[in-house]
Every structure is written in structure tokens, then in C-alpha cells.
Amino acid sequence: MGGVTSSMAAKLAFFPPNPPSYELVTEPLTGLTTLSRFPHRENVEVMRLPTRRGMEIVAVYIRNPMASSTLLYSHGNAADLGQMYELFIELSIHLRVNLMGYDYSGYGQSSGKPNEQNTYADIQAAYKCLLENYGAKDENIILYGQSVGSGPTIDLAVHHPCLRAVVLHSPILSGLRVMYPVKRTYWFDIYKNIEKMPLVNCPVLIIHGTADDVVDCSHGRQLWELCKEKCEPLWLKGGKHCDLELFPEYIKHLKKFISTVQKSPSHRHSLRRSTDHFEPSRRSTDCFEASRRSTDRREKPRPSMDRLRISDNKSRSKEKTEKLKFSLDYMEKSRRSVDCLERSRRTTDQLEKGRKSVDRLDRIWAG
């Protein structure tokens, strides 16, 4: 049963470009590896990295001589390195950071198949490479997770509490919650960010578009509420799932955040204090409504033991009914999930257009 649900979740969550948008080219004389679509750049290295699960993933490392931090970027579910490459170059230049991006197992020219556990091993391999090959340290690494990439990003952040910071771009609460507004976490769900977010100890920036029709903006807002070290979020009015880089506010806010977290911890308090006025308006109704109701219940007089037993029996019966109803709904609605998947596939075209508009990004960001 577990294998079936995991396989189903993988089909719903991952859409590697087919065919891949690039091939690996190795120069016979120098042994230098490049992406087929792009000329060699002196500050870019392309490599294969082994993972603990036996896969071999492709990664790129972009060096910036002015950098004091390194961005480890986990891309979305419908892109690969060939589509992200030019954006990576621009981010490295404008943010003055070194940048490592990688393809998940089964994406681009990486071996294997994409699934949740493989992506955790993939980001761990990229992180290990930064430490061992490039001398990076936790306190100088900023994790960046886009959409599905928020899953491996948050998971790595939980296990490495001394990281400099985390950026979540159109993040998800969990895989199942993208398709259904469930109020609880089920065992077969994937990327349970809603449970892991409170365990992240470093500063977190969340960026989300208010018109996102793939991952609703409520995902970003609820994750922001759960952050232990909140930083001023960026809710881009009218922003969709794959066009946030085209907003001038995107690069400006990202620059400000990275500049702030690069300072010593004593200077970072101003960034955290700036979020105080967001607190009341950002409360997410789904996550915290239940806790307020439970407080109301505690204020009322306790019922007698008989009433408690009756209530308990009713609660159990209701829970069984709810599980049955959810199972039926899940089977019934699985057909409709195709619409969601098709919408995600359509965003691939939009994504690719955004990745190719480097000149347009330059004009926007320069403004």
C-alpha cells in the first residue's frame, strides 16, 4: 500500500521536462563538462554528484568573486537546469552570491526517478559538495526552495540549524494540500512542510504571488505564521506561480534580505522587528482557528464523566466517518486532479519563457 501511494504521489508531484532541455557535453581534450545549450563560462562548473541513494545528479556551481554567501537553489517541479541556467547566472550577479543549482533524480541528465526521498538525498549531495569541494560553511549558506523545492529545502534546514537563512518561493504546505484543502496530515502525504516549518531555526523569507493558481498564496501565509524566526515576507500582488522574478520588487526585496542576514546576528534584530506589524493580518484561519476553539472549550465547565464518554464515542464515530468520506473523496477527486496537473504542465511553457527573458530581467531589475 505504501509503495502504491508513494508512486501515485510522485506522479502527481513531479513533471520533469521531457525531453530534457539540455545534454551534457564533455570536451575530449580538457575533460571540461558544459550544458549543451550554453557556451563555457570561466566562473561556471558543471558536475555530476553521487547521492546516498545510489543516483547521480547534475549540478552547476556559479562563482562570484564578490560573494560572501552561497545560494543553494532547489527549483520547481516542471523545470530543469537548462531552463534555470540563465536565471541562475543573473541571480549570482545581482545578489553577489555564489550559486549552486542541481537537478533532482530523474530530471535533466540526472539518473534515477523523482520521488520525495530521492530529493532529500539530492539536496544533501549538493550541500555536501559545497562543504567539501568549495569550502562553504553552514553560516554562509542560504537555501532557496521554489514550489516543490521548498520540500527538500525545509528538510535540509531542519537538520542543519546553523545555516545562514532560508528563502521559500511559492512554497507548499504539503503535497496533498496543493490539491485538497485538508485540515490534517495523512501518512501518505509528501513534503509535510507544515510540520517541519516550526523546527527551522534560521531567518526565513517567504515570497508568494497573490494570484497563484497552482499553489494558493495561503500556503505561503500559513508557513510564514509557523516560522520561528520570521522576516518581512513578500506578497506580490497579481503574481502567479512562475512569473515572480519579473516583478521589480522581487529582486529588491531579495537583495535587502540577503544583505541583512549577511550581517552579524546582533544587526539582524531590525529585520525580525520589522515583521511585528504583519502579525495580526497574516494569521492563517485554517491553522489557528482550531487552537482558538480549543481554548474556548477549556474555558467552559468540564462535563460529567458520562457526557465525556458519550462525547468520546461520538468523536470516534465521527473520525471513522471522516476517514471513510475522505477515502471516497480522494478516489472521486483523483480524476479531477488531472486538471491541476494539466495546469502545472501549462505553467512549464510560462516558466521557460520567464527563464529565457534575461534581457527583460536585466531591464526590470536595473530599474
C-alpha positions in Angstrom: 0.0 0.0 0.0 2.8 2.4 0.9 4.6 1.8 -2.4 1.4 2.4 -4.3 0.6 5.7 -2.6 4.2 6.9 -2.9 4.2 6.1 -6.6 0.9 8.0 -7.0 2.3 11.0 -5.1 5.4 11.0 -7.3 3.2 11.1 -10.4 1.2 14.0 -9.0 4.2 16.0 -7.8 6.9 15.7 -10.4 6.9 16.8 -14.1 10.5 16.6 -15.4 10.7 18.2 -18.9 10.6 15.5 -21.5 12.8 15.6 -23.4 15.3 17.3 -21.1 16.1 20.8 -22.1 19.9 20.1 -22.3 22.5 17.5 -22.7 25.9 17.2 -21.1 28.9 17.9 -23.4 32.4 16.9 -22.4 35.4 18.3 -24.2 37.7 15.4 -25.2 40.9 17.4 -24.7 40.2 19.2 -21.4 37.6 16.9 -19.9 35.5 20.1 -19.3 31.8 19.4 -19.0 29.2 22.0 -20.1 25.5 22.2 -20.8 24.8 21.8 -24.5 22.8 24.9 -24.9 25.3 27.3 -23.4 28.9 28.3 -24.1 31.5 27.7 -21.4 31.9 30.4 -18.8 35.1 30.6 -16.7 33.1 31.0 -13.5 30.7 28.1 -14.0 31.4 24.5 -13.3 29.1 21.6 -14.3 29.5 18.3 -12.5 27.9 15.0 -11.5 27.3 14.2 -7.9 26.7 10.8 -6.3 23.8 10.6 -3.8 23.4 8.3 -0.8 20.6 6.5 -2.6 22.8 5.5 -5.5 21.8 8.1 -8.0 24.0 10.6 -9.9 22.7 14.1 -10.2 23.8 17.0 -12.3 24.7 20.3 -10.6 26.1 23.7 -11.6 28.2 25.9 -9.5 28.5 29.6 -10.3 31.2 31.6 -8.7 31.0 35.3 -7.9 34.3 36.9 -6.8 32.4 39.5 -4.7 30.4 36.8 -2.9 30.4 36.2 0.9 27.5 33.8 0.8 26.4 30.8 -1.3 22.8 30.2 -2.5 21.8 26.5 -2.8 18.8 26.6 -5.2 16.2 23.8 -5.4 14.0 24.5 -8.5 10.3 23.8 -9.1 8.7 20.6 -10.3 8.4 21.4 -14.1 11.9 22.7 -14.8 15.5 21.5 -15.2 18.9 23.1 -15.2 18.7 24.0 -18.9 15.7 26.2 -18.2 17.1 27.6 -15.0 20.7 28.3 -16.1 20.3 31.9 -17.3 18.3 32.9 -14.2 21.0 31.4 -12.0 23.6 33.5 -13.8 21.6 36.6 -13.3 20.8 35.9 -9.6 24.5 35.3 -8.9 25.4 38.7 -10.5 22.6 40.8 -8.9 22.7 39.2 -5.5 26.5 38.9 -5.4 26.4 35.3 -4.3 27.9 32.1 -5.3 25.1 29.8 -6.5 24.7 26.1 -6.8 21.7 24.6 -8.6 21.0 20.9 -9.2 18.6 18.6 -11.0 16.6 16.2 -8.9 16.9 12.4 -9.6 15.1 11.8 -12.9 15.3 15.4 -14.1 17.5 16.6 -16.9 20.5 14.3 -17.2 20.3 13.1 -13.5 19.9 9.4 -13.2 17.0 7.6 -11.3 13.4 8.6 -10.8 12.0 11.5 -8.9 10.4 10.9 -5.5 10.4 12.6 -2.1 13.2 10.6 -0.5 15.4 10.9 -3.6 15.1 14.7 -3.5 16.2 14.7 0.2 19.3 12.7 -0.9 19.8 15.0 -3.9 19.9 18.3 -1.9 22.2 16.6 0.7 24.6 15.7 -2.1 24.7 19.3 -3.3 25.1 20.6 0.3 28.0 18.1 0.9 29.7 19.2 -2.3 29.6 22.9 -1.2 31.3 21.9 2.1 33.9 19.6 0.7 34.7 21.0 -2.7 34.1 24.7 -2.3 34.9 25.3 1.4 31.5 26.7 2.2 30.3 26.8 5.8 26.8 26.5 7.2 26.8 30.1 8.4 27.4 31.3 4.8 24.9 29.0 3.1 21.4 30.4 2.1 18.9 27.7 1.0 16.4 28.7 -1.7 13.4 26.5 -2.5 10.9 27.1 -5.2 7.5 25.4 -5.2 8.2 21.6 -4.7 11.8 22.6 -4.0 10.5 24.0 -0.7 10.3 20.4 0.5 13.9 19.4 0.3 14.9 22.9 1.3 13.0 22.9 4.6 14.0 19.3 5.3 17.7 20.2 5.0 17.2 23.3 7.1 15.7 21.3 9.9 18.8 19.0 10.0 21.3 21.9 9.9 20.2 24.6 12.3 23.3 26.8 11.8 22.5 27.8 8.2 22.6 31.5 7.4 19.0 31.7 6.1 16.2 30.2 4.0 14.2 31.6 1.1 10.9 30.0 0.2 9.5 30.9 -3.2 5.8 29.9 -3.8 6.2 27.1 -1.2 3.7 24.3 -0.4 2.3 23.3 3.0 2.4 19.7 1.8 1.8 17.8 -1.4 -1.7 16.7 -0.7 -2.7 20.2 0.4 -1.9 21.6 -3.0 -4.9 19.5 -4.4 -7.2 19.3 -1.4 -7.8 21.8 1.5 -7.4 19.1 4.1 -7.1 20.1 7.8 -4.9 17.3 9.0 -1.8 15.5 7.8 -2.2 12.0 6.4 0.5 9.3 6.5 0.7 9.1 2.7 1.2 12.8 2.2 4.5 14.1 0.9 6.7 17.1 1.8 5.0 17.8 5.1 6.4 21.3 5.4 3.6 22.4 7.7 5.0 20.1 10.4 8.7 20.9 9.7 8.5 24.7 9.4 8.4 25.4 13.2 11.7 23.4 13.5 13.7 25.7 11.2 16.0 27.9 13.4 17.4 30.4 10.9 15.8 33.5 9.3 13.1 32.7 6.7 11.9 34.9 3.8 8.7 33.8 2.1 7.8 35.1 -1.4 4.4 34.3 -2.9 2.1 35.7 -5.6 -1.4 36.6 -4.6 -2.8 35.3 -7.9 -1.0 31.9 -7.8 -3.4 29.4 -9.3 -1.1 26.4 -8.8 -0.1 26.8 -5.2 -2.5 29.1 -3.4 -1.0 32.1 -1.6 -2.5 30.7 1.7 0.3 28.1 1.7 2.9 30.8 1.9 1.0 32.8 4.5 0.5 29.8 6.8 4.1 28.8 6.6 5.1 32.3 7.5 2.9 32.1 10.6 4.8 28.9 11.6 8.3 30.4 11.2 10.3 30.5 14.3 12.4 33.5 13.1 10.1 35.5 10.9 11.4 38.0 8.4 9.4 40.5 6.4 7.5 38.5 3.7 6.9 39.5 0.1 3.3 39.0 -1.1 3.4 40.0 -4.8 0.0 41.4 -5.8 -1.1 39.7 -9.0 1.9 37.4 -9.1 1.3 33.9 -10.4 3.3 30.7 -9.9 6.1 31.2 -12.4 6.4 34.9 -13.0 7.6 36.4 -9.7 11.1 37.1 -11.0 9.6 39.6 -13.4 8.4 41.9 -10.6 10.8 44.7 -9.7 10.0 44.1 -6.0 11.3 40.5 -6.2 15.0 41.3 -6.7 14.9 44.4 -4.5 13.4 42.5 -1.5 15.7 39.6 -2.1 18.7 41.9 -2.1 17.6 43.5 1.1 17.0 40.2 2.8 20.4 38.7 1.8 22.2 42.0 2.8 20.6 41.9 6.2 21.2 38.2 7.0 24.9 38.6 6.0 25.4 41.0 8.9 26.2 39.8 12.4 23.2 38.4 14.4 23.0 41.5 16.5 22.3 43.5 13.4 19.5 41.1 12.3 17.1 42.1 15.0 15.8 45.1 13.0 14.7 42.7 10.2 12.8 40.5 12.7 11.2 43.5 14.4 10.0 44.8 11.0 7.6 41.9 10.9 5.7 42.8 14.0 3.1 44.9 12.2 2.4 42.0 9.9 1.4 39.6 12.8 -2.4 40.4 13.1 -3.2 40.5 9.4 -1.2 37.4 8.5 -3.0 34.9 10.8 -4.0 31.9 8.8 -7.5 30.8 9.6 -7.0 27.1 8.9 -4.1 26.5 11.1 -5.0 28.5 14.2 -8.8 28.5 14.2 -8.8 25.1 15.8 -6.4 26.2 18.6 -8.7 29.2 19.4 -11.7 26.9 19.6 -9.9 24.6 21.8 -9.1 27.5 24.2 -12.8 28.3 24.3 -13.6 24.7 25.2 -11.1 24.8 28.0 -12.8 27.9 29.5 -16.2 26.1 29.7 -17.0 24.0 32.7 -16.0 20.4 32.4 -18.8 17.9 31.6 -19.6 14.9 33.7 -17.9 11.6 33.1 -21.0 10.2 31.4 -21.1 13.0 29.0 -17.4 12.7 28.3 -17.8 9.0 27.4 -20.7 9.8 25.1 -18.7 12.6 23.5 -15.7 10.3 23.1 -17.8 7.6 21.4 -19.3 10.3 19.1 -15.8 11.6 18.4 -14.5 8.2 17.4 -17.5 7.5 15.2 -17.2 10.9 13.6 -13.5 10.2 13.0 -14.2 6.9 11.3 -16.8 8.5 9.1 -14.4 11.3 8.2 -11.7 8.8 7.2 -14.2 6.9 5.0 -15.5 10.1 3.5 -12.0 11.3 2.8 -11.1 8.0 1.1 -14.1 8.2 -1.1 -13.5 11.8 -1.9 -9.9 11.1 -2.7 -10.8 8.4 -5.2 -13.6 10.5 -6.7 -11.5 13.6 -6.9 -8.4 11.9 -8.2 -9.8 12.3 -11.7 -10.2 16.0 -11.2 -6.5 16.2 -10.2 -5.7 15.8 -13.9 -6.9 19.4 -14.3 -4.5 20.5 -11.6 -1.7 18.6 -13.3 -2.5 20.0 -16.7 -2.4 23.4 -15.2 1.0 22.7 -13.8 2.2 21.4 -17.2 0.9 24.5 -18.9 2.9 26.6 -16.5 6.0 24.9 -17.9 5.7 27.0 -21.1 5.3 30.1 -19.0 8.3 29.1 -16.9 10.5 28.6 -19.9 9.6 32.0 -21.3 10.5 33.6 -18.0 13.8 31.8 -17.9 14.7 33.0 -21.4 13.9 36.6 -20.8 17.3 37.5 -19.4 17.4 40.9 -21.2 14.0 41.7 -19.8 15.0 40.8 -16.3 18.1 43.0 -16.6 15.9 45.9 -17.6 13.4 45.3 -14.8 16.0 44.7 -12.1 18.1 47.6 -13.2 15.0 49.8 -12.8 
